[in-house]
Amino acid sequence: MRTLASALLLPFLIACGSIQAHHVNTGQPSPPHTGDVRVVLLGSPEPSPFREIAIIQVRAHGNKANLPSVVQAMQERARQLGCNAVIRVRIDQGTAMAANGICGVL
């Protein structure tokens, strides 16, 4: 019965959507950043100098699996870590959308 209920609810949960952001520190985080966060896609010229703080990954499902939502979540996580830029951003899209990049300070 519980399995049947879970199976029936799954389409509704996916339709609502979810977004998750994770990070791994590779440097020393700074106080939260309150300004804009620059996003530089993989393959674009990278700003210099750049002090790396963390690697960020964002995964989205359902109605949250769109580029604006994923980029906004990535920028918010970067702000929390004190970053003003995320570089080498790679976007993957399929049944879900994911992005990862390196956040730091220009």
ZAVO-725275 format. One record per residue: residue number from 1; z, x, y of N, C-alpha, C in turn. Coordinates in pm, whole numbers, plus 50000, padded with zeros to 5 digits. Layout:
     k    n_pz    n_px    n_py   ca_pz   ca_px   ca_py    c_pz    c_px    c_py
   NUM       Z       X       Y       Z       X       Y       Z       X       Y
...
end
This chain:
     k    n_pz    n_px    n_py   ca_pz   ca_px   ca_py    c_pz    c_px    c_py
     1   50000   50082   49881   50000   50000   50000   50000   50087   50126
     2   50082   50191   50127   50090   50279   50242   49956   50351   50264
     3   49890   50393   50155   49761   50459   50165   49657   50364   50223
     4   49659   50239   50181   49565   50140   50232   49587   50119   50382
     5   49711   50109   50423   49742   50090   50565   49695   50210   50646
     6   49717   50330   50594   49671   50451   50663   49519   50453   50676
     7   49451   50415   50569   49304   50414   50570   49251   50312   50670
     8   49317   50199   50683   49274   50097   50778   49302   50137   50923
     9   49407   50212   50945   49443   50253   51081   49365   50375   51129
    10   49316   50457   51039   49249   50579   51076   49134   50559   51175
    11   49042   50464   51154   48934   50446   51252   48985   50411   51392
    12   49093   50337   51401   49149   50301   51532   49210   50423   51600
    13   49277   50508   51522   49336   50629   51579   49229   50725   51626
    14   49122   50740   51550   49012   50828   51590   48943   50773   51713
    15   48925   50641   51720   48860   50580   51836   48939   50605   51963
    16   49071   50607   51952   49155   50634   52069   49137   50777   52115
    17   49130   50868   52024   49109   51008   52057   49237   51086   52073
    18   49225   51213   52050   49338   51304   52070   49284   51438   52116
    19   49370   51511   52184   49333   51644   52230   49456   51733   52216
    20   49434   51852   52163   49543   51947   52141   49503   52082   52196
    21   49595   52146   52264   49572   52281   52316   49677   52374   52258
    22   49633   52491   52214   49721   52592   52157   49689   52725   52223
    23   49784   52816   52218   49757   52950   52270   49836   53054   52194
    24   49790   53177   52204   49859   53294   52150   49866   53394   52264
    25   49986   53436   52299   50000   53534   52406   49948   53670   52360
    26   49868   53733   52445   49820   53868   52421   49865   53960   52534
    27   49931   53903   52632   49984   53976   52746   50106   53903   52798
    28   50150   53941   52915   50270   53882   52975   50231   53761   53060
    29   50277   53638   53023   50249   53521   53107   50310   53537   53246
    30   50249   53470   53342   50295   53470   53480   50353   53332   53511
    31   50416   53316   53628   50459   53182   53668   50338   53088   53672
    32   50358   52958   53651   50246   52863   53651   50158   52877   53776
    33   50029   52864   53752   49929   52872   53859   49902   52731   53910
    34   49895   52712   54040   49877   52577   54095   49735   52552   54146
    35   49653   52653   54150   49518   52636   54203   49414   52610   54096
    36   49289   52628   54133   49176   52609   54041   49176   52717   53934
    37   49121   52683   53818   49103   52777   53709   48954   52790   53684
    38   48903   52909   53702   48760   52937   53682   48732   52945   53532
    39   48621   52885   53488   48580   52887   53347   48447   52961   53339
    40   48443   53067   53258   48323   53150   53242   48280   53144   53096
    41   48162   53090   53072   48112   53074   52935   48076   53207   52873
    42   48089   53214   52740   48051   53332   52664   47907   53368   52695
    43   47881   53494   52723   47746   53540   52755   47719   53549   52903
    44   47803   53487   52986   47790   53496   53132   47857   53625   53178
    45   47816   53677   53294   47882   53797   53346   48032   53771   53366
    46   48112   53864   53320   48257   53849   53331   48309   53910   53461
    47   48406   53842   53522   48464   53896   53644   48546   54022   53615
    48   48553   54107   53712   48628   54230   53697   48704   54256   53826
    49   48824   54303   53825   48909   54328   53710   48967   54198   53655
    50   49016   54204   53532   49070   54087   53464   49189   54131   53380
    51   49304   54069   53399   49424   54099   53319   49444   53987   53219
    52   49428   54019   53091   49437   53919   52985   49582   53875   52962
    53   49600   53742   52943   49733   53686   52918   49740   53618   52782
    54   49638   53541   52744   49645   53467   52619   49507   53426   52570
    55   49500   53389   52444   49382   53325   52387   49415   53177   52375
    56   49327   53093   52424   49349   52948   52425   49248   52882   52333
    57   49294   52781   52259   49205   52697   52178   49237   52551   52207
    58   49134   52472   52226   49148   52328   52248   49064   52258   52144
    59   49122   52153   52081   49048   52072   51984   49063   51926   52024
    60   48951   51853   52020   48951   51713   52061   48880   51628   51957
    61   48926   51504   51944   48868   51408   51849   48852   51273   51919
    62   48767   51189   51864   48749   51053   51916   48693   51053   52057
    63   48745   50963   52141   48690   50950   52275   48731   51065   52367
    64   48815   51156   52321   48852   51275   52397   48759   51393   52367
    65   48670   51376   52268   48581   51484   52226   48459   51492   52318
    66   48485   51522   52443   48377   51539   52540   48406   51661   52626
    67   48303   51718   52684   48315   51843   52758   48416   51835   52873
    68   48413   51732   52959   48511   51729   53068   48656   51729   53020
    69   48687   51653   52914   48824   51648   52863   48868   51782   52805
    70   48779   51847   52732   48811   51975   52669   48831   52082   52776
    71   48743   52088   52873   48756   52189   52980   48883   52164   53061
    72   48912   52038   53092   49033   52006   53168   49159   52048   53091
    73   49162   52024   52961   49278   52064   52880   49291   52216   52876
    74   49178   52286   52868   49180   52432   52867   49233   52485   53001
    75   49186   52426   53111   49232   52469   53242   49381   52441   53261
    76   49429   52327   53212   49571   52294   53225   49658   52392   53147
    77   49618   52425   53025   49696   52522   52947   49694   52658   53018
    78   49578   52698   53072   49569   52824   53145   49663   52824   53266
    79   49666   52715   53341   49758   52704   53456   49903   52723   53414
    80   49942   52660   53304   50079   52671   53254   50117   52816   53225
    81   50018   52895   53182   50042   53035   53148   50029   53129   53268
    82   49995   53073   53385   49979   53155   53505   49841   53215   53521
    83   49743   53162   53449   49606   53214   53455   49525   53143   53563
    84   49434   53217   53626   49342   53156   53721   49198   53160   53672
    85   49178   53205   53547   49044   53210   53489   49054   53207   53337
    86   48950   53152   53275   48933   53158   53129   48792   53211   53108
    87   48781   53323   53037   48651   53386   53015   48612   53380   52868
    88   48486   53414   52842   48431   53413   52705   48454   53279   52636
    89   48438   53171   52712   48461   53036   52659   48346   52997   52568
    90   48380   52956   52449   48282   52911   52351   48313   52766   52317
    91   48212   52680   52326   48226   52538   52297   48157   52509   52163
    92   48226   52440   52074   48169   52397   51946   48175   52246   51940
    93   48062   52184   51905   48058   52038   51900   48002   51992   51767
    94   48068   51894   51709   48028   51832   51584   48089   51694   51583
    95   48162   51660   51475   48234   51533   51475   48354   51541   51567
    96   48392   51661   51603   48498   51686   51700   48445   51790   51798
    97   48521   51822   51899   48480   51924   51994   48593   52024   52005
    98   48558   52151   52009   48658   52256   52024   48608   52359   52122
    99   48701   52427   52184   48667   52536   52277   48774   52642   52264
   100   48734   52766   52281   48832   52874   52287   48787   52976   52389
   101   48883   53048   52442   48853   53148   52542   48976   53232   52569
   102   48960   53331   52655   49067   53422   52691   49108   53392   52834
   103   49236   53360   52855   49281   53331   52990   49350   53454   53048
   104   49341   53465   53179   49401   53578   53246   49397   53561   53396
   105   49421   53671   53465   49428   53671   53610   49320   53763   53664
   106   49244   53712   53759   49141   53792   53825   49205   53879   53930
end
